[in-house]
Structures are given as structure tokens and as C-alpha cells.
Amino acid sequence: MKKSCRIIGYARVSTEDQHLDLQIDALKLAGCSSIFEDHGLSATAKRRPGFEQALASLQAGDIFVVWKMDRAFRSLKNALDILEEFENRAIEFRCLTEDIDTTTPMGKCMYQIRHAFSELERNLIRERTKAGMEAARQRGAHLGRPKKLSRGQIIRMQNLLQRQPDMTPVQIADQFGVSSRTIYRALSKYSTIKEELAIHAG
């Protein structure tokens, strides 16, 4: 008696504030009897427990289904290696949004072509991001976390406000090269610093 195939799904989102609902609904409509999940993990994460469990559960004749190619594979090489493993284990693969089905020669070809373009797109985005950050550095822009004010800068800032009470936090922030949020935090700390200075002066 021929063993009936199972349809196994896998869903993943990269950040904690993203939701799996769209992927899971699509996988259920595709007939998945089991769906494995990874939440808040990128495709390049060293460990993806849900993905590893999904692969371990697959048996000959099963169908592995993903909503989108980049949900499962970290690179073109990774995708092709897993496809070869699927072929050796007699496991089928389908991608819902890109209409890929490796049970057909054309589907297998489209699998390789589409994933190659997906990796190319990621590499281009990465290169554009690096180029943009370098251009910003050359213009003197500050990258990364906002700078903090030192104790001395906070005192100078308060003296400046006493001389020019009409200055806004935005104007002060521009003068000290920090964000306006940093200025608001610094102002809230000033009363404590003022009390300490008064004690030492006495």
C-alpha cells in the first residue's frame, strides 16, 4: 500500500514585532497538516529551531511548503544544497508566492533562477546601504546611537539657557551636536547636578 504524502509547512519572520498570520493562513490553505515556525530570527541566523525541526520531520514522499523563498533559505548555495537533499530523500518542494514546484523540470529551473535573483537583490541592497553610510560619514553626519552630553556640557548648557532663555531645545541640540531628546534628558538631570555643586561650594 502506497504511503500517503504529508504536506509540511514552514513560516518565519525576522523581528519580534512582525506577525506570522499571513504565512500561516496561506500554508493552511495549501493543505499543510503541520506548520513549523521561527519568530524573530533572520534567515542567516546560526540556529533556526523551527526550520531544523521541519527538515527533521520530513519523510520520503512528503511535500515541504514555504510562503516565500527567503523565508527558508539563507543563500543560493544553501537553497541548492537543501534541494539536493530533498531530491536524495524523495521530498518535494513548493513555494506559494513564487509558484515553484520542484516536482517538474520547469519548476526546478525556476527555483534556481528566482533564488539567484533574490540573492542578487539582497546583495545590491547591502551595497547601497554601505555606500549611503560612507557618503553620510564623508558629509560629517553622525551614525549610530545619539551622542550623550558630559557633566561639563550639561553645566555649560544651563549657563547658556540662563543667558539666552529664549533658546529652544532644538537650537541647543544643534549647537552641542546632539539630538533634542538628549537635551531634554540632560535638562532633567540638571537639578541634581546643581544641588551637588552647591554642597561642594559650601
C-alpha positions as CSV (number, residue, x, y, z in Angstrom):
1,M,0.0,0.0,0.0
2,K,1.4,3.4,-1.0
3,K,2.2,5.7,1.8
4,S,0.1,9.0,1.6
5,C,2.3,12.1,1.5
6,R,2.2,14.7,4.2
7,I,2.3,18.5,3.4
8,I,4.7,20.2,5.9
9,G,4.8,24.0,6.1
10,Y,7.4,26.4,7.4
11,A,6.9,30.1,8.4
12,R,9.4,32.7,9.6
13,V,9.6,36.4,10.5
14,S,12.8,38.3,11.2
15,T,11.7,40.6,14.0
16,E,9.6,40.2,17.2
17,D,7.1,42.9,16.1
18,Q,6.2,41.1,12.8
19,H,3.4,38.5,12.6
20,L,3.2,35.1,11.1
21,D,-0.6,35.2,10.4
22,L,-0.4,35.8,6.7
23,Q,2.1,33.0,6.1
24,I,0.3,30.5,8.3
25,D,-3.1,31.2,6.7
26,A,-1.6,30.6,3.2
27,L,0.1,27.4,4.3
28,K,-3.1,26.1,5.8
29,L,-4.9,26.9,2.5
30,A,-2.2,24.9,0.7
31,G,-3.2,21.8,2.8
32,C,-0.3,21.8,5.4
33,S,-1.1,19.3,8.1
34,S,1.9,20.6,10.2
35,I,3.4,24.0,10.3
36,F,6.8,24.8,11.9
37,E,7.6,28.4,12.9
38,D,10.6,30.7,13.7
39,H,9.8,34.1,15.2
40,G,12.2,36.9,15.5
41,L,15.0,35.1,13.6
42,S,16.7,36.2,10.3
43,A,17.4,33.7,7.5
44,T,21.1,33.9,8.3
45,A,20.7,33.0,12.0
46,K,23.0,30.2,13.0
47,R,20.2,28.3,14.7
48,R,16.6,28.2,13.5
49,P,14.9,25.6,15.7
50,G,11.6,25.6,13.7
51,F,13.3,25.1,10.4
52,E,15.6,22.4,11.8
53,Q,12.6,20.6,13.2
54,A,10.7,20.9,9.9
55,L,13.6,19.3,8.0
56,A,14.0,16.5,10.6
57,S,10.3,15.6,10.4
58,L,10.2,15.2,6.6
59,Q,10.0,11.7,5.2
60,A,10.1,10.3,1.7
61,G,7.1,11.4,-0.3
62,D,6.4,14.4,1.8
63,I,6.0,17.9,0.4
64,F,7.8,20.9,2.1
65,V,5.9,24.2,1.6
66,V,7.0,27.8,2.2
67,W,5.2,31.0,1.6
68,K,8.2,32.7,0.1
69,M,11.7,31.5,-0.8
70,D,13.6,33.9,1.5
71,R,11.6,32.6,4.5
72,A,13.6,29.3,4.4
73,F,16.9,29.8,2.7
74,R,19.9,32.0,3.7
75,S,21.7,31.9,0.3
76,L,21.5,30.4,-3.1
77,K,24.1,27.8,-2.1
78,N,22.0,26.9,1.0
79,A,18.9,26.6,-1.2
80,L,20.5,24.4,-3.8
81,D,22.1,22.2,-1.1
82,I,18.7,21.6,0.6
83,L,17.1,21.0,-2.8
84,E,19.7,18.3,-3.5
85,E,19.0,16.8,-0.1
86,F,15.3,16.8,-0.9
87,E,15.9,15.0,-4.2
88,N,18.0,12.4,-2.4
89,R,15.3,11.9,0.2
90,A,12.4,11.9,-2.3
91,I,10.9,15.1,-0.8
92,E,9.0,17.6,-2.9
93,F,9.3,21.4,-2.5
94,R,6.8,24.1,-3.2
95,C,6.8,27.9,-2.8
96,L,3.4,29.5,-2.8
97,T,4.1,33.2,-3.8
98,E,6.6,32.3,-6.5
99,D,4.7,29.4,-7.9
100,I,7.7,27.0,-7.7
101,D,7.2,23.2,-7.7
102,T,10.3,21.1,-7.9
103,T,8.3,18.0,-9.0
104,T,8.5,19.4,-12.6
105,P,11.6,20.2,-14.6
106,M,10.4,23.8,-15.3
107,G,9.7,24.3,-11.6
108,K,13.2,23.1,-10.7
109,C,14.7,25.6,-13.2
110,M,12.5,28.5,-11.9
111,Y,13.6,27.6,-8.3
112,Q,17.3,28.2,-9.2
113,I,16.7,31.3,-11.3
114,R,14.3,33.1,-8.9
115,H,16.5,32.4,-5.9
116,A,19.6,33.6,-7.8
117,F,17.8,36.9,-8.4
118,S,16.6,37.1,-4.8
119,E,20.2,36.8,-3.6
120,L,21.3,39.4,-6.1
121,E,18.7,41.8,-4.8
122,R,19.8,41.4,-1.2
123,N,23.5,41.9,-2.2
124,L,22.6,45.1,-4.1
125,I,20.6,46.5,-1.2
126,R,23.5,45.7,1.2
127,E,26.0,47.5,-1.1
128,R,23.7,50.5,-1.5
129,T,23.3,50.7,2.3
130,K,27.1,50.6,2.8
131,A,27.6,53.3,0.1
132,G,25.0,55.5,1.7
133,M,26.5,55.2,5.2
134,E,30.0,56.0,3.8
135,A,28.7,59.1,1.9
136,A,27.0,60.2,5.2
137,R,30.3,59.9,7.1
138,Q,32.1,61.9,4.5
139,R,29.5,64.7,4.9
140,G,30.2,64.6,8.7
141,A,26.9,63.0,9.7
142,H,26.9,61.1,13.0
143,L,25.9,57.5,12.6
144,G,24.8,55.1,15.3
145,R,23.4,55.9,18.8
146,P,22.9,59.6,19.7
147,K,25.8,61.3,21.5
148,K,25.5,61.9,25.2
149,L,26.3,65.1,27.0
150,S,29.1,65.2,29.6
151,R,28.6,66.7,33.0
152,G,30.6,69.8,31.9
153,Q,28.4,70.2,28.8
154,I,25.2,70.0,30.9
155,I,26.5,72.8,33.1
156,R,27.5,74.9,30.0
157,M,24.1,74.2,28.5
158,Q,22.3,75.5,31.6
159,N,24.6,78.6,31.7
160,L,23.7,79.2,28.1
161,L,20.0,79.0,28.9
162,Q,20.4,81.5,31.7
163,R,22.0,84.0,29.4
164,Q,19.6,83.2,26.5
165,P,16.3,81.9,28.0
166,D,14.5,82.2,24.6
167,M,16.6,79.4,23.1
168,T,14.7,76.2,22.2
169,P,15.9,72.7,23.0
170,V,16.3,72.1,19.2
171,Q,18.6,75.1,18.9
172,I,20.6,73.9,21.8
173,A,20.8,70.4,20.4
174,D,22.1,71.8,17.1
175,Q,24.8,73.8,19.0
176,F,26.0,70.8,21.0
177,G,25.7,68.3,18.1
178,V,23.2,66.0,19.8
179,S,19.5,65.2,19.4
180,S,16.8,67.2,21.1
181,R,15.8,64.1,23.1
182,T,19.3,64.2,24.6
183,I,18.8,67.8,25.6
184,Y,15.5,67.0,27.3
185,R,17.2,64.2,29.3
186,A,20.1,66.5,30.2
187,L,17.8,69.2,31.5
188,S,16.0,66.7,33.7
189,K,19.4,65.8,35.3
190,Y,20.5,69.4,35.9
191,S,18.7,69.9,39.2
192,T,20.7,67.0,40.7
193,I,24.0,68.4,39.4
194,K,23.1,71.9,40.7
195,E,22.5,70.5,44.2
196,E,25.8,68.6,44.2
197,L,27.7,71.8,43.1
198,A,26.1,73.8,45.9
199,I,27.2,71.2,48.5
200,H,30.8,71.3,47.3
201,A,30.8,75.1,47.2
202,G,29.7,75.3,50.8
